[in-house]
Amino acid sequence: MADKIQRIIAQTFLDVARGLETGESGPRPKIALTGMGSEHGETVTMEGAVLAASKGVDVYYLGSLTDERVTCVATKDDDDCHKTMEKMVNAGEVDGAVTMHYPFPIGVSTVGRVVTPGKGRAMYIATTTGTSSTDRIEGMIKNAIYGIVAAKACGIKEPTVGIINVDGARQTETALKKLQANGYGIKFAESARADGGCVMRGNDILAASADIMVTDTLTGNLLIKLLSAFTTGGSYEGSGWGYGPGIGEGYDPLVMIVSRASGAAVISGALQYAAELVKGNYRKVLKDEFDAAYKAGLKEILDELKAKNAKPAAEAKEAVVAPPKEVVTAAIAGIEVMDLDDAVQSLWAKGMYAESGMGCTGPILLVSEANLAKAQELLKEAGYIG
């Protein structure tokens, strides 16, 4: 107990001294980093950790390397890294974490941040991995809110929102403008092209015509890869802040994503991005934004969209009750995101518990290790995987 008190006192004096030196107040955010799994090796990951530490982040490095400038936690392999990371995040030992892959639940997706080549401006891409909804339009509407949460938590009081011109952009625009008309405080961007409007072209991505660029997640994933690695030939992501935090209504853990191809600068940027979100109390911002959106009729707008796009009654399938819940750690990839819910229910109908999720390469279906082989067989028979 005495040792703990001494550590608290010592940390308090360090925080005061740091505040006098830098002008910042309060403790430095504590962010864990899983060091293993990079395509460029642990030395690059550690380089990013040390760089972030020099920028005001208390980095907890999980891996096999050590450096006195960060707090090092020894782990055996990539799997051990992730288990240790989750334990530290859930126990509150760190304020958040940066990792190279993470199976977010459906409803959660990440808001990336990039340096745009046209004017060197930062831009949020909402979103870059994960799935906000299995319904495309609902997902893009939520992506817009997730982007606003990230931008506001990082200090932009009135971020401008643009919608990239992909399938569903106009429906998303209509829904968001309904929210705005009902009182939700969304500020739309104007395209730099002559005809203007908040639906953005490729030119607007290069010039960062909007603070937040709303897109579907798979397109967002492609964009952030292009913008992060366009000067390196693709094998090394050299600029930006990574794929960002997993954000979803009621989702509490702060888990940031970088790619296995991310270099030291991007890893450092992701750690600093996490620290900004902690300082900006992003969980409160998330709650406030959804409270405001629901007050402006978000539920009714989404329900109207679902009813409009619903299958005819003759095509509707009878709901299947889920079997008893199990621990699901085995992942099955290769299922189209629009088929995920049906694939899960097809296994439920066979008495096998399953959940949907999102891995680093796309949608995944999660089952128990014991059921993996049988689940793959059933999904092949049903045509969900090859």
C-alpha positions as CSV (number, residue, x, y, z in Angstrom):
1,M,0.0,0.0,0.0
2,A,2.8,2.4,0.9
3,D,4.6,1.7,-2.4
4,K,1.4,2.5,-4.3
5,I,1.0,5.8,-2.4
6,Q,4.6,6.7,-3.1
7,R,4.1,6.0,-6.8
8,I,1.0,8.2,-6.9
9,I,2.9,11.0,-5.2
10,A,5.9,10.6,-7.5
11,Q,3.6,10.7,-10.6
12,T,1.8,13.8,-9.3
13,F,5.1,15.7,-8.9
14,L,6.1,14.5,-12.4
15,D,2.8,15.8,-13.8
16,V,3.3,19.2,-12.1
17,A,6.8,19.5,-13.4
18,R,5.8,18.5,-16.9
19,G,2.9,21.1,-16.8
20,L,5.4,23.8,-15.8
21,E,7.7,22.8,-18.6
22,T,5.1,22.4,-21.4
23,G,2.1,24.4,-20.2
24,E,-0.1,21.3,-20.3
25,S,-2.1,20.3,-17.2
26,G,-3.2,16.9,-15.9
27,P,-1.6,13.5,-16.4
28,R,-0.4,12.4,-19.8
29,P,-2.7,9.9,-21.5
30,K,-1.5,6.3,-21.1
31,I,-1.7,4.4,-24.4
32,A,-0.7,0.7,-25.0
33,L,0.8,-0.4,-28.3
34,T,1.0,-4.0,-29.5
35,G,4.5,-4.2,-31.0
36,M,4.4,-7.5,-32.8
37,G,2.8,-8.3,-36.2
38,S,4.3,-5.4,-38.2
39,E,5.5,-6.3,-41.8
40,H,8.4,-4.0,-41.1
41,G,9.5,-5.6,-37.8
42,E,9.4,-4.6,-34.1
43,T,12.1,-2.0,-34.4
44,V,9.9,0.2,-36.6
45,T,7.0,-0.2,-34.1
46,M,9.3,0.7,-31.2
47,E,10.5,3.7,-33.2
48,G,6.9,4.9,-33.4
49,A,6.4,4.4,-29.7
50,V,9.5,6.4,-28.8
51,L,8.5,9.2,-31.1
52,A,5.1,9.4,-29.6
53,A,6.6,9.4,-26.1
54,S,8.6,12.5,-27.1
55,K,5.4,14.2,-28.1
56,G,3.7,13.8,-24.7
57,V,2.2,10.3,-24.7
58,D,2.9,7.7,-21.9
59,V,3.4,4.7,-24.2
60,Y,3.1,1.1,-22.8
61,Y,4.9,-1.0,-25.4
62,L,3.8,-4.7,-25.5
63,G,6.4,-6.9,-27.2
64,S,9.9,-8.3,-26.9
65,L,11.9,-5.1,-27.2
66,T,12.8,-2.7,-24.4
67,D,13.6,1.0,-24.3
68,E,13.9,3.2,-21.2
69,R,11.8,6.0,-22.9
70,V,8.6,3.9,-22.8
71,T,7.1,1.4,-20.4
72,C,7.8,-2.0,-21.7
73,V,5.6,-5.1,-21.0
74,A,7.1,-8.4,-22.2
75,T,4.9,-10.5,-24.3
76,K,5.6,-13.8,-26.1
77,D,3.8,-13.4,-29.4
78,D,1.1,-11.4,-31.3
79,D,-1.7,-13.3,-29.6
80,D,-0.2,-12.6,-26.2
81,C,0.1,-9.0,-27.1
82,H,-3.6,-8.7,-27.8
83,K,-4.7,-10.6,-24.7
84,T,-2.4,-8.3,-22.6
85,M,-3.7,-5.2,-24.4
86,E,-7.4,-6.2,-23.7
87,K,-6.7,-6.9,-20.1
88,M,-4.9,-3.5,-19.6
89,V,-7.7,-1.6,-21.4
90,N,-10.5,-3.4,-19.6
91,A,-8.8,-2.9,-16.2
92,G,-8.2,0.8,-16.8
93,E,-4.4,0.4,-16.6
94,V,-4.2,2.4,-19.8
95,D,-6.6,4.9,-21.4
96,G,-6.6,3.2,-24.7
97,A,-4.5,1.1,-27.1
98,V,-3.1,1.0,-30.7
99,T,-3.0,-2.3,-32.5
100,M,-2.7,-3.7,-36.0
101,H,-5.9,-5.8,-36.1
102,Y,-9.0,-6.1,-34.0
103,P,-12.4,-7.8,-34.5
104,F,-14.8,-5.0,-33.7
105,P,-18.5,-6.0,-33.3
106,I,-21.0,-5.0,-35.9
107,G,-22.0,-1.4,-35.1
108,V,-18.4,-0.2,-34.5
109,S,-16.1,1.2,-37.1
110,T,-13.0,3.4,-37.2
111,V,-12.5,7.0,-38.1
112,G,-9.2,7.4,-39.8
113,R,-7.2,10.6,-40.2
114,V,-4.9,11.4,-43.2
115,V,-2.7,14.2,-44.6
116,T,-4.2,15.1,-47.9
117,P,-1.8,15.7,-50.8
118,G,-3.4,18.8,-52.4
119,K,-3.0,21.2,-49.5
120,G,-1.4,19.2,-46.7
121,R,-4.6,19.5,-44.6
122,A,-5.7,16.8,-42.2
123,M,-9.0,15.1,-43.0
124,Y,-11.0,12.5,-41.2
125,I,-12.3,9.5,-43.2
126,A,-15.5,8.0,-41.7
127,T,-15.0,5.2,-41.7
128,T,-12.0,2.9,-42.5
129,T,-12.5,-0.5,-40.9
130,G,-15.3,-2.2,-39.1
131,T,-19.0,-2.1,-40.0
132,S,-21.4,0.5,-38.6
133,S,-24.4,-1.4,-39.9
134,T,-25.1,-4.3,-42.3
135,D,-27.5,-1.8,-44.0
136,R,-25.4,0.4,-46.3
137,I,-27.3,3.7,-45.9
138,E,-27.7,3.3,-42.2
139,G,-24.0,2.6,-41.9
140,M,-23.1,5.7,-43.8
141,I,-25.4,7.9,-41.7
142,K,-23.8,6.5,-38.5
143,N,-20.4,7.0,-40.1
144,A,-21.1,10.7,-40.4
145,I,-21.9,10.9,-36.7
146,Y,-18.8,8.8,-35.8
147,G,-16.7,11.2,-37.8
148,I,-18.2,14.2,-36.0
149,V,-17.5,12.6,-32.7
150,A,-13.8,12.0,-33.6
151,A,-13.3,15.5,-35.0
152,K,-15.0,17.3,-32.1
153,A,-13.1,15.3,-29.5
154,C,-9.9,16.4,-31.2
155,G,-10.8,20.0,-31.0
156,I,-12.7,21.0,-34.1
157,K,-15.8,22.7,-32.8
158,E,-17.8,22.7,-36.0
159,P,-16.3,20.2,-38.4
160,T,-17.6,20.3,-42.0
161,V,-19.0,17.1,-43.4
162,G,-18.8,15.9,-47.0
163,I,-20.2,12.7,-48.5
164,I,-18.0,10.9,-51.0
165,N,-19.9,10.2,-54.3
166,V,-20.4,6.4,-53.9
167,D,-23.5,4.3,-54.1
168,G,-25.9,5.5,-51.4
169,A,-24.5,9.1,-51.1
170,R,-27.7,10.8,-52.1
171,Q,-29.8,8.8,-49.7
172,T,-27.3,9.5,-47.0
173,E,-27.4,13.2,-47.8
174,T,-31.2,13.3,-47.6
175,A,-31.2,11.6,-44.2
176,L,-28.5,13.8,-42.8
177,K,-30.3,16.9,-44.0
178,K,-33.5,15.7,-42.3
179,L,-31.5,15.5,-39.1
180,Q,-30.1,19.0,-39.6
181,A,-33.6,20.4,-40.3
182,N,-34.8,18.7,-37.1
183,G,-32.1,20.5,-35.1
184,Y,-29.0,18.3,-35.2
185,G,-26.0,20.5,-35.5
186,I,-24.3,19.2,-38.6
187,K,-22.4,21.6,-40.9
188,F,-22.1,20.5,-44.5
189,A,-19.0,21.1,-46.6
190,E,-19.0,22.5,-50.1
191,S,-17.3,20.7,-53.0
192,A,-14.5,22.7,-54.6
193,R,-15.9,21.8,-58.0
194,A,-18.0,24.5,-59.8
195,D,-21.4,22.9,-59.0
196,G,-20.7,22.7,-55.3
197,G,-22.9,20.7,-52.9
198,C,-21.9,18.4,-50.0
199,V,-21.5,15.3,-52.2
200,M,-17.8,15.2,-52.8
201,R,-15.7,14.2,-55.9
202,G,-12.3,12.6,-56.0
203,N,-10.8,16.2,-56.3
204,D,-12.2,17.0,-52.9
205,I,-10.4,14.1,-51.3
206,L,-7.1,15.4,-52.6
207,A,-7.9,19.0,-51.5
208,A,-9.6,18.1,-48.2
209,S,-12.7,20.2,-49.1
210,A,-14.3,18.7,-45.9
211,D,-13.0,18.1,-42.4
212,I,-14.8,14.8,-42.5
213,M,-15.3,12.6,-45.6
214,V,-18.1,10.2,-45.1
215,T,-18.0,7.0,-47.1
216,D,-18.8,3.3,-46.8
217,T,-16.2,1.4,-44.8
218,L,-14.6,-0.6,-47.6
219,T,-14.1,2.5,-49.8
220,G,-12.8,4.3,-46.7
221,N,-10.3,1.5,-46.2
222,L,-9.1,1.9,-49.7
223,L,-8.8,5.6,-49.5
224,I,-6.7,5.6,-46.3
225,K,-4.3,3.1,-47.8
226,L,-3.9,5.2,-50.9
227,L,-3.4,8.4,-49.0
228,S,-1.1,7.0,-46.4
229,A,1.2,5.2,-48.8
230,F,1.0,7.2,-52.1
231,T,4.6,8.4,-51.9
232,T,6.1,5.0,-51.0
233,G,4.8,2.6,-53.7
234,G,2.3,1.0,-51.3
235,S,4.5,-1.3,-49.1
236,Y,5.0,1.3,-46.4
237,E,2.4,3.7,-45.0
238,G,4.4,6.8,-44.3
239,S,2.0,9.6,-43.4
240,G,-1.1,10.3,-41.3
241,W,-2.5,9.0,-38.1
242,G,-3.7,5.6,-39.0
243,Y,-7.2,4.0,-39.3
244,G,-8.4,5.6,-36.1
245,P,-10.6,4.6,-33.1
246,G,-13.4,2.1,-33.1
247,I,-16.5,4.1,-32.5
248,G,-20.0,2.9,-31.9
249,E,-23.0,3.8,-29.8
250,G,-22.4,2.6,-26.2
251,Y,-19.0,1.1,-27.2
252,D,-16.5,2.0,-24.4
253,P,-13.0,0.6,-25.1
254,L,-10.6,3.0,-27.0
255,V,-8.9,0.8,-29.5
256,M,-7.1,2.4,-32.4
257,I,-6.1,0.6,-35.6
258,V,-2.9,0.9,-37.7
259,S,-2.0,-1.4,-40.6
260,R,0.7,-4.0,-40.6
261,A,2.2,-1.8,-43.4
262,S,2.3,1.3,-41.2
263,G,5.6,2.9,-40.6
264,A,7.0,4.6,-37.5
265,A,5.4,8.1,-38.3
266,V,2.0,6.6,-38.6
267,I,2.3,4.5,-35.5
268,S,3.4,7.6,-33.6
269,G,0.5,9.6,-35.1
270,A,-2.0,6.9,-34.0
271,L,-0.7,7.1,-30.4
272,Q,-1.0,10.9,-30.5
273,Y,-4.5,10.6,-32.0
274,A,-5.5,8.4,-29.2
275,A,-4.1,10.8,-26.6
276,E,-6.1,13.7,-28.3
277,L,-9.3,11.6,-27.9
278,V,-8.6,10.9,-24.3
279,K,-7.9,14.6,-23.5
280,G,-11.0,15.6,-25.5
281,N,-13.2,13.2,-23.4
282,Y,-14.4,11.4,-26.6
283,R,-16.9,9.1,-24.7
284,K,-18.8,12.2,-23.5
285,V,-18.7,13.6,-27.0
286,L,-20.0,10.3,-28.3
287,K,-22.9,10.3,-25.9
288,D,-23.8,13.9,-26.5
289,E,-23.8,13.5,-30.3
290,F,-26.1,10.5,-30.2
291,D,-28.4,12.2,-27.7
292,A,-28.7,15.1,-30.0
293,A,-29.2,12.9,-33.1
294,Y,-32.0,10.9,-31.4
295,K,-33.6,14.2,-30.3
296,A,-33.6,15.2,-34.0
297,G,-35.3,12.0,-35.0
298,L,-32.4,9.6,-35.9
299,K,-34.4,6.5,-34.9
300,E,-37.4,7.5,-37.0
301,I,-35.3,8.3,-40.0
302,L,-33.5,4.9,-39.8
303,D,-36.8,3.1,-39.3
304,E,-38.2,4.8,-42.3
305,L,-35.2,3.8,-44.4
306,K,-35.5,0.2,-43.2
307,A,-39.2,0.1,-44.1
308,K,-38.5,1.5,-47.5
309,N,-35.8,-0.9,-48.3
310,A,-37.4,-4.0,-46.6
311,K,-37.9,-7.1,-48.6
312,P,-41.5,-8.0,-49.6
313,A,-43.4,-10.1,-47.1
314,A,-43.2,-13.1,-49.3
315,E,-39.4,-12.9,-49.3
316,A,-39.1,-12.2,-45.5
317,K,-37.6,-15.0,-43.5
318,E,-38.9,-16.2,-40.2
319,A,-36.7,-15.0,-37.3
320,V,-34.4,-17.6,-35.7
321,V,-33.8,-17.7,-32.0
322,A,-30.1,-17.7,-31.0
323,P,-28.8,-20.8,-29.2
324,P,-27.2,-20.4,-25.8
325,K,-24.3,-18.0,-25.9
326,E,-20.7,-19.4,-26.1
327,V,-17.2,-18.1,-26.1
328,V,-16.4,-17.5,-29.8
329,T,-12.8,-17.0,-30.8
330,A,-12.6,-18.8,-34.2
331,A,-13.1,-16.5,-37.2
332,I,-14.4,-17.4,-40.6
333,A,-13.7,-14.9,-43.4
334,G,-14.9,-14.5,-46.9
335,I,-18.6,-13.7,-46.3
336,E,-20.1,-10.6,-48.0
337,V,-21.0,-8.0,-45.4
338,M,-24.6,-7.9,-46.6
339,D,-24.9,-11.6,-46.0
340,L,-23.5,-11.6,-42.5
341,D,-26.8,-11.6,-40.6
342,D,-28.3,-14.3,-42.8
343,A,-25.1,-16.4,-42.3
344,V,-25.3,-16.1,-38.6
345,Q,-29.0,-17.1,-38.5
346,S,-28.3,-20.0,-40.8
347,L,-26.0,-21.4,-38.1
348,W,-28.4,-20.6,-35.3
349,A,-31.0,-22.6,-37.2
350,K,-28.7,-25.6,-37.0
351,G,-28.3,-25.1,-33.2
352,M,-24.8,-23.6,-33.5
353,Y,-24.1,-20.3,-31.7
354,A,-22.3,-17.6,-33.9
355,E,-21.7,-13.9,-33.9
356,S,-20.8,-11.4,-36.7
357,G,-17.8,-9.2,-36.5
358,M,-15.2,-7.4,-38.6
359,G,-11.6,-8.4,-39.0
360,C,-8.7,-6.6,-40.5
361,T,-9.5,-7.8,-44.0
362,G,-13.3,-7.6,-43.9
363,P,-16.4,-9.2,-42.4
364,I,-16.0,-12.3,-40.2
365,L,-18.3,-14.8,-38.6
366,L,-17.2,-15.9,-35.1
367,V,-17.8,-19.4,-33.7
368,S,-16.3,-21.5,-31.0
369,E,-13.0,-23.4,-31.7
370,A,-14.9,-26.7,-31.4
371,N,-17.5,-25.7,-34.0
372,L,-15.1,-24.2,-36.6
373,A,-14.9,-27.1,-39.0
374,K,-18.6,-27.9,-38.9
375,A,-19.5,-24.2,-39.3
376,Q,-17.3,-23.9,-42.4
377,E,-19.0,-27.0,-43.8
378,L,-22.5,-25.6,-43.2
379,L,-21.6,-22.2,-44.6
380,K,-20.2,-23.8,-47.8
381,E,-23.3,-25.9,-48.2
382,A,-25.4,-22.7,-47.9
383,G,-23.3,-20.8,-50.4
384,Y,-22.0,-18.1,-48.0
385,I,-18.3,-19.1,-48.5
386,G,-16.4,-20.8,-51.3
